[in-house]
Amino acid sequence: MFQYQTEQINANLQNAKSNLAYNEINFNRQQQLYKVGAISKADFDVATNQFNAARAQVNSVSAQLSTARKNLSLTNIYSPIDGTVLNRNVSEGQTVASSFSTPTLFSIAKDLTKMQIRASVDEADIGNIVKGPKATFTVDAFPDETFNGSVSEVRLQPTVSSNVVNYTTIINSDNSSLKLKPGMTANITIYTQVLKNIMKIPAAATSFRPDSLVMKKYKVDSPFANGKGKRKGTGPKKEKSGMENKSESAGVWIIGKDSVITRKRIRTGMDNDTEIQVISGLNKNDNIITGYKNLSKKSSGNAAKSPFMPQRRGSGSGGGNRGGDGGPR
């Protein structure tokens, strides 16, 4: 339709130009006759008016033709970027009307070798996240592979999900291998602080306490053994170390020669819920006790057991104060 309108207006323009050429010739002729006094002033004014009207008509039709050509050019829809089509919402020949909102025709990914991850970080952790830190993540498609990225933006518009305030954090990642696909779910770890060349121990080591079963097989070299001495608490004790950095005091048990276990007081730093940084109090060669297993005579046999059959209390392996011979590990 826009093509036909353009052709019709173009024909009107050619007609207007032809009429302008005729009126221009007539104006020049009437002007010569008026100069020699062959026609009246009224006839000359008529010729002048017709010439001016023809020229204005050409300008008007030219403007209409420009509008028609612009509308015709808008019927060809071009992609604003070169990329890979992710989704198509229209088919060839379908009428598209923009009205007041631009319709979505195609979803295009500009460069699949560069991926962005939108991570939801809750308000309790967002305070430690800034632009630049390293991030690692995994996807279900490649559970044994860890991908690297970096934080590029922390958006300030919060969203609430299950009464938890979350902030969208953008993480850029290289995808040269094209393993990552749009829409994948990623499990992300953002490093807010990294310490290198430190000593660390399992968190379970600070919560281990020897009981009567351990004391039967191992000699406990501690004022708390056999109820002697006064225990000052089992939890870690906070100590100030400098103006801003803080450390905590905790106790661990060390197994040495001749089956002697000794309690040592250590200073700890950062932790990730599974491992704790040791600032001082331990040597590299110390054997730390994290727990022990109880073994009974029945559990040490080679008879096969069905995992679906119920077991009696006290049998098998596990922690706690159940009967049986045990030892630290």
N, C-alpha and C positions, 0 to 999 in steps of 0.2 A: 504494500500500500504506500509506504513512504517513497518507494522507487517511482511509482506512478505519479504521485504528487510532485516530485522533483522534476519529472519530465514535462508535466503540464505547466508548471510555473516557468520552466525554461522556455517553453514555446511562447508563453505570454510575454516574456522578456524580449524575445526576438521580434514579436509583433510591435511592442512598444518602441524598440529601437528603430524599426522601419517607419513608424509613425513620426518619430522624432526627426528622422532624416528628411521626410517629406515636408514637415512644418519648418524645418530649418531652411530648406530651399525656397519655400513660399515666403518666409520672413525676409530673406535676402532680396527676393524679387520685389516684394511690396516696399521694402526700404528704398530701392532704387527708383521706383515709380513715385514714391512720396517726395523724394528729393527733387525731382523735376516737375513736381506739381501735377502729376497725372492722376493721383488718387487723393482722397480726402484723408484727414487725420484719423477719422473713425475707422476707415478700412485698415489703416496701418496699425492701429491699436488692437484690432481683432487678430491680425496676423501675429503680432507680438505675444498676445495672450495665448494663442494656440501653440506657439513655439515653446513658451515657458511651461505650459501644462504638459506637453509631450516629454520635456526633459524631466519634470518631476515624476511622471509616470514611470519612466525608465529607472529612476532611483528607487521608487517604491517597489517595483517588481524585482529589482536586484536584491533588495533586502529580504523579500519573501523567499527568493531562491537560496540565499545564504542560510536562512532558518531551516528550509527544507533539506538542504545538504547536510546540515549539522544533525538533524533528526535521523537522517539516513545513515550517517556514520555511527550513531549510537546503537543502531540495530546489530552491529558487529561487536560482540562481547569478547574482550581479550583478558587473559590472566595478568594480574599486576606483577607477578613474579614467575620465574621458571622453577619448576619443582616436580614433585611426585603427587599425583592425585590420590588422596586418601578416601574421599567420599564424593559421590555425585548425586545431587538432589533433583535434577531436571533431566529431561530427555530431549533429543533433537526434535525440533518442530513445536515444542511446547511454548505456549505464550507466557511471557514473563512481564509482570507489571511491577514497577518499583514502588509506586504510590509514595507514602511517607517514610517507608523503611526499606532499606536495600535488601533484596532477597539473597539468600545463600544458595549459590549454584553449585560450587565445588569447594571442597576442603583440600587445600594444597599444602604440602610440607616443602619448605624451600630447600632444606639440605638435611637429609637423613643421617649424614655423617656427624652431625652435631645435635645432641639431644639435650632437652631441658626437663628436669624433674621437679614437679610441684609437691613439695613435702609439707605435711601439716605438723607443726611443732606446737605443743601445748604451752600455755603461758608460764608454767613453772620452769621450762628450759629455754625459752626464747631469749631471756636476758643475757645468756652467755654466748649467743650466736651473733656473729657479725659477718660482714662481707669478707671473703677471702679464705676462710679455713678449709682444710681438706675434708672430704666426705667420701665414704665408701658405701656401696650398696650391693644387694643381690636381687635377682629376679627368679621367679619360679621356673622359668624356662632353662636357666643354667644355675642350678643350686650350688654347684661346686666351684663356681667362678665368682670372684669379687671384682667389681668395677669401681673405678675411681672418678671423682669429680671434685668440684669446688663450689662454695656458696657464692652466688653472684648477686642476690637480692633478698632482702627480708621485707615483705610487704606489710604495711601497717593496718590494713583492713582486716579485722578479726572475724572469724566465723565460730559459731557455737554448735557443738555436736555433743549430745548426751550431757548437757550442762558443763561441758569442758570448752574453754576458750582456746582456739587454735589460730595460729598465724601461718600464712602461706610463705614458704621459703623456697626460692628458686635455686636449683643446683644445676650447673652446666657440666656436661660429660661428653667425652669424645666417643664417637661410635663409628670409627673407621672400619671396623669389622662387620658393621650392619647387623650385629646380633640383637641389639635392642630394637624393639618395635613400639610404635606409638600405642599408648593405652595400657602398657604393662604395669603391674603392681610391683613396687620396689620397697625393700626393707632397708632403711638408710641409717647409717651411723655417722654423726657429725663430730669431728674432733675439735673441741673447744680449747684444749690445752694438751700439749705433748711433752713428755719428759723422756730424755734419752739417757742411756747408760746408768740406769738405776737398779737397785736391788728390790725385788718384790717377792711376796709370799702369798700362798692361798689364804683367802679370808677365813676359811675354816680353822686355821691354825690358832687364831686369837680366841676362839670360843671353845677350844678343847680343854677339858678338865679331867685329870686322872681319877678313877674311882677305885673301889676295893678290888675289883678284878685285875686292874693293871698293877696294883700294889703287890698282888700275890706273886707275880712273875718278874716285876721290875722294882728296883730300889729307887725310891723317890727322894731326891736330895732337895728338900724344900721345907721351910718352917711350917707350911700348911699341911704337911703329911701327917696322917693319923690324928687330925684334928688339932695339932699344936699350932700355936701362933694365932694371930688375929688377922683374918682376911679383911682387906680394905675394899672389897667390891670386885666384881668380875668384869664390869664394863670398862671401856677405854676411858682414860683420864685426859682431858684437854689441857694442853700447855701452850703458853704463848711463846712464839719464836720469832721475834722481829715485830715490826709495826703492822704489817699486812699479812704475812704468811703465818699460818697456824699449823701446829702439829698435835698429835695425840699420843698418849702413852698407853701401851697395851702389853700383855704378857703372853709369851709362847713357851712351849715345852720342847726341850732338846733332848734327844737320846744320844748318850755317849758310850764310852767303853764299859764293859762289865755290866751291861743292862742297867745303867744308871740314867734316870731321866731328871733333868734339871729345868727349873723355870727361870726364864730370862725376861727382864724388862726391856722393851724396845720402844723407839719413837717412830711413829708412822706418819705418812703424808697422805697423798691422794689415793683414792681407791675407785674401782669400777664395779663394786658389789661382788666381784669374784676374786680379785687380786688386790693386795695392799702394798703400797710403797713403804719400804723400810729405810728410814733416815739414818738410824744408828742403833747399836745394840746387838747386831748379828754379824757373824762371819760367813764367808762363802761356803765353808766346809761344814757348817752346822747342819745336823739332820733334824728337821722340824717335824713334830708330830701333829698330824691333822685329824686323826681319829683312829679307831680300831674296829676289828670285826670279831664277833662272837661265833665260834665254831663248836658245834656239838658232835657227838659221835655219829649220830644218824646222818647229819648233813655231810660228814666227811666220807661216807660210803660211796660206792660206785653204782648202787642200784638206781635204775632210771625211774623217774617219777613223772606222773602226768601233771601238766601245769593246770589242769582243770579240776584236780582233786583238792579238797580242803586240807590244810596242814595244821598240825597241833601247835599250840603256843609253845615257844621256847625252841622250836626246831628251825633249821635254816640259818641264814647269815643276816647280820644287820647290826645297827648301832644300839646304844641304850645300855640298860643294866640287866639284860637277860643272862641266864645261866650258861655256863660253858667256858671253855678255855679261850682266851683271846690275847691279842697283842697289839701294840701300837703300829700304825702305818703312817 
